[in-house]
Each structure stands twice: as structure tokens, then as C-alpha cells.
Amino acid sequence: MDLGLKDKVAIVTASSKGLGKACALGLAREGAKVVICARDENDLQKAKNEIERNADNEIMAVRADVTKYEDIKNLVKSTVEKFGTVHILVTNAGGPPSGYFENFSDDDWNNAFNLNFMSTVRLIREVLPYMKTQRWGRIINITSVTVRQPIDNLILSNSIRMSVVGLAKTLALQLAKYNILINNVAPGYTLTDRVKYVIEQRASESGKTFDEIKSELAKDIPLGRLAEPEELANLVVFLASERASYITGTTIPVDGGWIKGVY
Ligand SMILES: NC(=O)c1ccc[n+]([C@@H]2O[C@H](COP(=O)([O-])OP(=O)(O)OC[C@H]3O[C@@H](n4cnc5c(N)ncnc54)[C@H](OP(=O)(O)O)[C@@H]3O)[C@@H](O)[C@H]2O)c1
């Protein structure tokens, strides 16, 4: 299938590692011009080199913290200066801390809102003028399975990410007339650096091995294993493509069957 992504301009945020990096690589392999960002310069440069090597395509890396509006504005401005426009936006950020209701102050709630919701709002605001003018756009928000089935100790993620779903659904209805499609993807347990770190922590706390903890996480997943980052990226690349031209306003899990509800 020709995805029609050659020379499309894509911004993927929070993309020096994990899910974001896998999405950037997937889009670059299909011929898109990809802009990546993260806060740590070294990791960003390493990711740029790795993606260029594996995709045989030029990548632009812009240091940016998605909690800072000035950085977001600079990211979009730099993209347009280099590549002329933006066709595809993949919004991603770090995750909020784990914990229960009693653990969090107003500041914690505001930080999580800024990290996972306001970053999405601001990124979309900055790219929309270009997408509207060219009457073509794809926006894909990386959320989490927590938008469909809460995880007990992730109250910040469970709560704040739901607002991204509401935002995307509302915008999908309003932006369809410009041929701008907006969808969410909801990853389940995926073996990124972050999850490997969590597994290592739990292993050292419990005296169990890395593989034992990984198997414990996998026991509630019908496919019996954690995902690889590429398995989320494959969906993101498809949703970004010409071939996904009639899909908007949806939230699609990539969870190996973990969500137990029907919708
Ligand atoms: N992996 C999973 O199983 C899973 C499941 C559901 C949802 N998620 C969510 O998916 C997102 C990505 O997770 P991941 O597992 O891919 O994490 P990861 O492996 O730790 O990668 C996170 C990436 O985001 C960047 N980043 C973090 N905060 C940022 C900020 N404020 N501004 C710009 N870049 C930032 C990091 O680089 P710097 O630190 O250098 O900025 C890094 O490149 C998170 O929100 C996570 O909660 C993950």
C-alpha cells in the first residue's frame, strides 16, 4: 500500500525516545520530512542520528520542552522556516507521576494539565493555520489506555488524558470541513525506556528478575506480552497517511486486548 507520505512534513513531539521516536522513525521511513523534539540535547542528537541512519532521510531536531509555550512556538516556526508548512502533528509528552488522590496538590494537578493537555492545545493552535490553508492535516494525539480503563495508581493520567479525548472529538467535528482529521491512539504497556526503568525498579525492590516482573505485567494482556514501540507507530503512521482519509474523531487502543470494555 502506498501511504502517500512522501515529502509530507511531520512534527512528532517528545520524540528522542520511546513511542515518539518510534513514530518519527516510522514516518521518516515512509518518506516524510520529520521534525523531532525533546528537552535533552544529547538524547535528541542521538535520536536524530539513529533515525537518519535507519530511514535514509533528513530529520530536523529542535530542542523544546512542550510545557513551555515559547518552545512550542519556536518548534512550529522552525519547522515552517525549513520545510514550508506542517501536514502532520503527532502530540506526545512525558507522563504525569503515578500516585493516588491523596498524594497530589493543586500544583501537581496544574503541572499534569500543562504537560498533557495544554501542550496538545498549544501545538494544535500553532499548526492549524497551515493545515487550514492547505486544506489537509492529520493530528494524532498519543494518550493511553487509561482513557478507556483507569489504572488504579494513575489518577493524574486517568483524569487529564480524558480532556484530550474531549478536545480531539470536538475539533474533529469542527475541522472536518478543512480536511483536517484528528484522532487519538491509546497505547497499552509498551517496552520503552520508561517502562524498562519501571520494571528494573520493581525488580530491585522485590528481589525478582526483570523477566519475572515483565511476565507479571503481561499476565492481564490477552496477547501475553508487552508491545514494542513500533506496534504503536504502525497505527500512527497509517492514521497520518493519505489512506486514513475517512477516519476522524476516534480513539484507537493498541493494547494487546488489555481493555476489557466493548467501547
Ligand atoms: N510506554 C508505555 O507503556 C505507555 C503506555 C501508555 C501511555 N504512555 C505515555 O506515552 C508517553 C511517552 O511514553 P514513553 O514510554 O515513550 O516514554 P519515554 O521512553 O520515557 O520517552 C519520553 C520522551 O518524551 C520526552 N519528553 C518528556 N517530557 C518532555 C517535555 N516536557 N517536552 C519535550 N519532550 C519531553 C523525553 O525526552 P526528554 O526527557 O529529553 O525531554 C523522551 O524523548 C508518556 O506520556 C507516557 O505516559 C506510555
The ligand as an ORCA input file, in Angstrom:
! r2SCAN-3c Opt
* xyz 0 1
  N       5.227      3.108     27.339
  C       4.016      2.807     27.759
  O       3.725      1.671     28.143
  C       2.945      3.875     27.758
  C       1.606      3.470     27.874
  C       0.613      4.431     27.879
  C       0.942      5.770     27.766
  N       2.263      6.138     27.666
  C       2.552      7.574     27.580
  O       3.203      7.844     26.345
  C       4.115      8.942     26.524
  C       5.515      8.523     26.068
  O       5.940      7.452     26.886
  P       7.277      6.600     26.588
  O       7.070      5.304     27.275
  O       7.602      6.641     25.153
  O       8.357      7.454     27.442
  P       9.966      7.537     27.317
  O      10.536      6.298     26.741
  O      10.412      7.967     28.680
  O      10.196      8.759     26.305
  C       9.702     10.032     26.640
  C      10.173     11.043     25.609
  O       9.497     12.274     25.857
  C      10.452     13.320     26.006
  N       9.853     14.306     26.925
  C       9.440     14.111     28.199
  N       8.957     15.252     28.708
  C       9.058     16.200     27.727
  C       8.742     17.588     27.649
  N       8.219     18.239     28.701
  N       8.986     18.246     26.498
  C       9.532     17.597     25.436
  N       9.854     16.299     25.450
  C       9.626     15.599     26.585
  C      11.702     12.617     26.553
  O      12.895     13.365     26.314
  P      13.451     14.452     27.388
  O      13.313     13.824     28.743
  O      14.850     14.711     26.961
  O      12.575     15.671     27.226
  C      11.660     11.351     25.695
  O      12.139     11.601     24.405
  C       4.035      9.314     28.016
  O       3.094     10.359     28.187
  C       3.518      8.052     28.658
  O       2.842      8.299     29.873
  C       3.269      5.231     27.657
*
